Amino acid sequence: MQNAEIIHQTAEQIKKDFAFFDITLHFENNHQSAYTQLYDQVFPHIKNLLAVNSQKIYSLLYRIDVSETQLKNESQKHKEQTPEEIITHVMIKRCLQKVVLRKLYSTNN
């Protein structure tokens, strides 16, 4: 999370995935507090979706490629966190992984 380009691409990936479900996120390109910004943007939407439209959150998890196993593992590791917190952390982490892998393999080809 120290590389400004990766942070920007991760934010763009998250914005793109959420936009598919008509959820708009705003990200200021400040890499000093990037994770906090992403978390603060994503968390309220996750909390709302869990309360209002759980089917939509399952679709979002599928689109981002977060498995039920990942969520269960994180829930067991972080029992003190709420489901909303866990889902938010896992989604951001998965989007970051996608960006890093895409960058890694695009430079090797």
C-alpha positions in Angstrom: 0.0 0.0 0.0 3.0 2.3 -0.3 3.1 2.4 -4.1 1.0 5.3 -5.3 0.3 3.7 -8.7 -0.9 0.4 -7.1 -3.0 2.3 -4.7 -4.6 4.3 -7.5 -5.3 1.2 -9.5 -6.7 -0.6 -6.5 -9.1 2.3 -5.9 -10.1 2.3 -9.5 -10.7 -1.4 -9.5 -12.9 -1.1 -6.4 -14.8 1.8 -7.9 -15.3 -0.1 -11.1 -16.6 -3.2 -9.3 -19.0 -1.2 -7.1 -20.2 0.9 -10.1 -21.4 -2.3 -11.7 -24.0 -2.3 -8.9 -24.8 1.4 -9.1 -22.7 2.3 -6.1 -20.5 5.3 -6.4 -17.3 5.6 -4.5 -15.0 8.6 -4.3 -11.3 8.3 -3.7 -8.8 11.1 -3.1 -5.4 10.1 -4.4 -3.6 10.4 -1.1 -1.5 7.3 -0.6 -0.7 8.2 3.0 -4.2 7.3 4.1 -5.2 5.1 1.1 -6.4 2.1 3.0 -8.4 4.1 5.5 -10.0 6.1 2.6 -10.9 2.9 0.8 -12.2 1.3 4.0 -14.3 4.4 4.9 -15.8 4.4 1.5 -16.6 0.7 1.2 -17.7 -0.1 4.8 -21.0 1.9 4.8 -22.1 0.3 1.5 -21.3 -3.2 2.8 -23.2 -2.5 6.0 -26.2 -1.2 4.1 -26.2 -4.1 1.6 -26.1 -6.6 4.4 -29.1 -5.0 6.0 -31.1 -4.3 2.9 -30.1 -6.5 0.0 -28.0 -9.5 0.9 -28.4 -11.0 -2.6 -26.6 -7.9 -4.0 -23.7 -8.4 -1.7 -23.3 -12.0 -2.7 -23.2 -10.8 -6.4 -20.6 -8.2 -5.5 -18.5 -10.7 -3.6 -18.7 -13.0 -6.7 -17.7 -10.2 -9.0 -14.7 -9.3 -6.9 -13.9 -13.0 -6.5 -14.2 -13.4 -2.8 -15.1 -16.9 -1.8 -17.2 -18.0 1.2 -14.1 -19.9 2.4 -12.1 -16.7 2.5 -14.8 -15.0 4.6 -15.0 -18.0 7.0 -11.3 -18.1 7.4 -11.1 -14.3 8.2 -14.1 -14.6 10.5 -12.3 -17.3 12.5 -9.0 -15.3 12.6 -10.8 -12.0 13.6 -13.6 -13.0 15.9 -13.7 -9.5 17.4 -14.7 -7.9 14.0 -18.2 -7.6 12.7 -19.2 -9.3 9.4 -19.3 -5.9 7.7 -15.7 -5.2 8.8 -14.5 -8.6 7.6 -16.2 -8.3 4.2 -14.8 -4.8 3.7 -11.2 -5.9 4.6 -11.4 -9.0 2.4 -12.8 -7.1 -0.6 -10.1 -4.4 -0.5 -7.4 -7.0 0.0 -8.7 -9.0 -3.0 -8.8 -6.0 -5.3 -5.3 -5.1 -4.2 -4.2 -8.7 -5.1 -5.8 -8.5 -8.5 -4.0 -5.2 -9.3 -0.6 -6.6 -8.1 -1.0 -9.8 -10.1 -2.1 -8.0 -13.2 0.9 -5.7 -12.9 3.2 -8.6 -12.2 2.1 -10.6 -15.2 1.7 -7.7 -17.6 5.4 -6.6 -17.1 6.6 -10.2 -17.6 5.0 -10.7 -20.9 
